[in-house]
Amino acid sequence: MADKEDPKNGKMGKGKSKVVCGYPLSIFFIVVNEFCERFSYYGMRAVLVLYFKYFLRWDDDLATSIYHTFVALCYLTPILGAIVADSWLGKFKTIIYLSIVYAVGQVAMAVSAIHDITDSDRDGTPDSMTFHIVLSMVGLFLIALGTGGIKPCVAAFGGDQFGEHQDRQRRTFFSVFYLCINGGSLLSTIITPVLRAQECGIYSKQKCYSLAFGVPAALMVVALVVFIIGSGMYYKAEPQGNIMLDVCKCIGFAIKNRYRHRSKQYPKRQHWMDWAEEKYDKLLIAQIKMVLKVLFLYIPLPMFWTLFDQKGSRWTLQATTMDGNFGALVIQPDQMQTVNPILILTLVPIMDSLIYPLIKKCGLNFTPLKRMTVGMLLAAIAFVCAALVQIQIDKTLPTFPSTSQSQLKLLNMGSNSVTVKLPGNDALILPAAQASNDYYMFQAGQIDISFGNPEMTKPVTLGSGQRQTLLIPSTLSDELQMTNDLTSKPQEGNNAIRFVNGMKTAVNVSTAAADFGLIEPFYYSNYSQIKNGKATFTLRSGSQSCEYSTNFGFGSSYTFFIHSTLVFGSNCQDSVTAVEDIKPNSVHMALQIPQYFFITAGEVMFSVTGLEFSYSQAPSNMKAVLQAGWLFTVAIGNFIVLIVAELAKIPKQWAEYVLFASLLVAVCVIFSIMAYFYTYIDPTEIEAQFKKKINEDDEDDKSKPGKAEVEMVKRDSIKCHDEYDKATQTKM
C-alpha cells in the first residue's frame, strides 16, 4: 500500500499499513492498546477508595477527597496532552512518552501496596506508612498525567489511519473503539476486586492490593508494547499547531482590546469578541462565538459529574456495610460498580432504537438539551435512592458510645445462673454460659455491680468511649475480667471473631483463615478477621480436639464462649455459645441496583447526548476545543465533591446524599432556563456564508486594486468598526 500523504502539508506519512477487509491493519494495534489501557485505568480505580481506607487507614472523607482529586486531575490533563500533541510532539510520540509515564505510575501503585516492604515486625501492618503514602501519591500523579495526556490522542490517532474514501470503516472503528472502552471497564471492575479479596504476603497474609494494582500495571505495559509493535504501520501526521492556543490568544486579544478602548468615545460593538477583528479573521471570530455559546451552557454541568463519579467512592463505601450474598454468587463491594458498564451496554441501544423513536412518534420535540435536563433529574433521583438505602443501613447499625459514655455487656462463665444488678437497671438473671442480649449504656467512670444471693458488690471501671464485656467467673469471689470490644463495624465486610475460654485448662483454637493461639483458662483471645461463609474451628487441649462450625454473614462481630463443661469429641457444637456483639449487615447490595440504574440512565441521556450536541454545534476546526471544555466540567465536578466532603462535614451520610440531589435539581432548573433561550445553529452553514463573503471580497480585490490598502487603513483605525453584511449575519 502506498504511503499516505498528509493533506495539510503535502508530506508523505512514514507508515505502511496493509488493508484487511477494507481496514488498515494498524488500527488493530490501536484497538488492543485502548482495551488494555482502559482495563488498567478502571481496574486500578475500582479498588482505589478501599485501598485508601483499609490499607492507608484514612477515614471516609479523606479517602473520598483524594479519590476525587485524582479523578479531577485525570480530566484536567487531557488539555495538556492535546496541546503537546498538536503543537510539539505529534500524537504518536505523545502516546508513547505518556504511556511510559503511565506504566511507571501503575508500577509505583503496585509497589506501594506491598505491606511487607516496611513490615519489620511482621504483624501484617506497615511500620512506615509515610513510604506507602508518598509512593502511592507519586504513582497516582503519574497515572493522571499519563491517562489524561493520551486520552485526546488515541481516538484521533486511530481516525488518522483512514483515508478519505474510508468513511464507513472510520465510523465502524469508533464504534469498536467505544466498545473496547466499556469492555475494558466491565472486565476490570469484575476481576480486580476479586484479586483484591485474595490474601497475599511474604511474612503475613493481608488483602492483596498489590495484585489488584499489579495486574492493571501489567496490562498497561502490554498496551504500550502492542502500540510500539505497530509503529511501522502507522500514518503519523506532523503537529500542525493547536487550535486551542489560537482560540485563547484571540479571546485574550479581544478582552485586552476592549479594556484598552473602554471609553465612551469608541463605538460599541455587537459582540465583545468583535474587538478582535483588528488582528484576527472574521471567520475565526465567528467560530469562537459559536464555541463560547456552547461553553456558556457548560457552566451548570459540573454538578452532574459531582454526583456521577461518587459511584466509585461514596457508593462503594456504602456497599461495604451491606450484604453481598447473592446465593451462589458473593459480590465484593467494589464489584457493584460493574452494574454501570453493564447497564450502559444495555441502555444505549435501547435508548437509540426504542425510547427516542417512541418519544418522537408521540409528537414530542425531545431536543438534545431536553434530554440532558432529564438526565440530570435522573441522577438526582439516583441520589435520593442512595439516601433511602443509607437510611435502611443506619437502622441496622449498632449504637456506639460517645467519648463520655461507655457500654457494658455481661457474660456468665459459670455453670449456674447468676443474678446481676446494674445501676439504674432492674435485676438481671443470667443463665449459665450465656451473655446479656445487648450492651448497657453508662457514663464513663466507676460503677458498683451486685452479684448473686447473698449479694456481693464490686466496683468496675468503665473506659471512656469504650465497649466492654464483663466476664463473670463461676466463683463470684474471684477476680473479674473485662474485655475491650469493637467500637466500629469490622472492615471490608469481614467478621471480627474471638474466643473466651471458660475451662480450667488452656485451649488452642485455629481455623484455616486464622490461628487464635493458646487461650489461658478464664481468659480471652484477640480478634481475628474471618470472611463470610462457613467456617470450621478446631479446639485442642493436649491430644484431645473437637470441631465447631458456623456460618458468617458480612460485617459482624462475635464472642464464642467455650463452656466449662466441654467434653472433647468429634463435635462440640453444643459446648460453645455464640455471643453476637455486632449484628451482620442485613441490607442487601441488590438495593443499590435502582440507584445504579438511574445514574446510568442519566449518564446515557446526559453524557452521550451532550457529546453529540457539542459536536453538532461546534465549528469544524474546533471540535477539540469543546471536547476539552467538556472534560473540564468533569474535573470541576470532582473538585466540588472535595469541597462538600471536607468543608460540609455532614454527620449523616443520607443527608449528604439528599444535599447533592437538591443541588443538582436546583442546577437543573437553571440549566433548563438557559436551554430554553438557546438557539440551535448550523456551524457548517455559517462557515459557508463567511467563506462565500471572503470569496466575493477576493473578486472585488481583483477588480478594485486599491481596496486592500483601504482595508488596511480600516483595520488600523479602532474608531471605524467594520460591520459585515447583516443579510449573512447569524445571531451568536
HELIX and SHEET records of a PDB file:
HELIX    1   1 SER A   26  ALA A   46  1                                  21    
HELIX    2   2 LEU A   48  LEU A   50  1                                   3    
HELIX    3   3 TYR A   51  PHE A   55  3                                   5    
HELIX    4   4 ASP A   60  VAL A   84  1                                  25    
HELIX    5   5 ALA A   85  LEU A   89  3                                   5    
HELIX    6   6 LYS A   91  SER A  112  1                                  22    
HELIX    7   7 HIS A  115  ILE A  117  5                                   3    
HELIX    8   8 MET A  129  ASP A  160  1                                  32    
HELIX    9   9 ASP A  167  ALA A  197  1                                  31    
HELIX   10  10 TYR A  209  ILE A  229  1                                  21    
HELIX   11  11 SER A  231  MET A  233  5                                   3    
HELIX   12  12 ILE A  243  ARG A  260  1                                  18    
HELIX   13  13 TRP A  272  ALA A  276  5                                   5    
HELIX   14  14 LYS A  282  TYR A  298  1                                  17    
HELIX   15  15 PRO A  302  PHE A  308  1                                   7    
HELIX   16  16 ASP A  309  GLY A  312  5                                   4    
HELIX   17  17 ARG A  314  ALA A  319  1                                   6    
HELIX   18  18 PRO A  333  THR A  338  5                                   6    
HELIX   19  19 VAL A  339  ILE A  350  1                                  12    
HELIX   20  20 MET A  351  ILE A  355  3                                   5    
HELIX   21  21 TYR A  356  LYS A  361  1                                   6    
HELIX   22  22 PRO A  368  THR A  396  1                                  29    
HELIX   23  23 GLN A  491  GLY A  493  5                                   3    
HELIX   24  24 GLN A  573  SER A  575  5                                   3    
HELIX   25  25 MET A  589  GLN A  592  5                                   4    
HELIX   26  26 ILE A  593  GLU A  603  1                                  11    
HELIX   27  27 VAL A  604  VAL A  608  3                                   5    
HELIX   28  28 THR A  609  GLN A  617  1                                   9    
HELIX   29  29 LYS A  623  ILE A  643  1                                  21    
HELIX   30  30 VAL A  644  ALA A  648  3                                   5    
HELIX   31  31 GLN A  653  TYR A  676  1                                  24    
HELIX   32  32 PRO A  683  SER A  703  1                                  21    
HELIX   33  33 LYS A  707  ASP A  716  1                                  10    
HELIX   34  34 LYS A  726  THR A  728  5                                   3    
SHEET    1   A 2 VAL A  19  VAL A  20  0                                        
SHEET    2   A 2 TYR A  23  PRO A  24 -1                                        
SHEET    1   B 2 GLU A 199  CYS A 200  0                                        
SHEET    2   B 2 GLN A 206  LYS A 207 -1                                        
SHEET    1   C 2 ASN A 325  PHE A 326  0                                        
SHEET    2   C 2 LEU A 329  VAL A 330 -1                                        
SHEET    1   D 4 TYR A 440  GLN A 443  0                                        
SHEET    2   D 4 GLN A 405  ASN A 412 -1                                        
SHEET    3   D 4 GLN A 466  ILE A 472  1                                        
SHEET    4   D 4 GLN A 481  ASP A 485 -1                                        
SHEET    1   E 4 LEU A 428  LEU A 430  0                                        
SHEET    2   E 4 VAL A 418  LYS A 421 -1                                        
SHEET    3   E 4 GLY A 445  PHE A 451 -1                                        
SHEET    4   E 4 MET A 456  LEU A 462 -1                                        
SHEET    1   F 3 TYR A 523  TYR A 524  0                                        
SHEET    2   F 3 ASN A 495  ASN A 501 -1                                        
SHEET    3   F 3 SER A 528  ILE A 530 -1                                        
SHEET    1   G 4 TYR A 523  TYR A 524  0                                        
SHEET    2   G 4 ASN A 495  ASN A 501 -1                                        
SHEET    3   G 4 SER A 557  ILE A 562  1                                        
SHEET    4   G 4 VAL A 576  ILE A 582 -1                                        
SHEET    1   H 4 ASP A 515  ILE A 519  0                                        
SHEET    2   H 4 VAL A 507  SER A 510 -1                                        
SHEET    3   H 4 GLY A 533  SER A 541 -1                                        
SHEET    4   H 4 GLN A 544  PHE A 552 -1                                        
END                                                                             
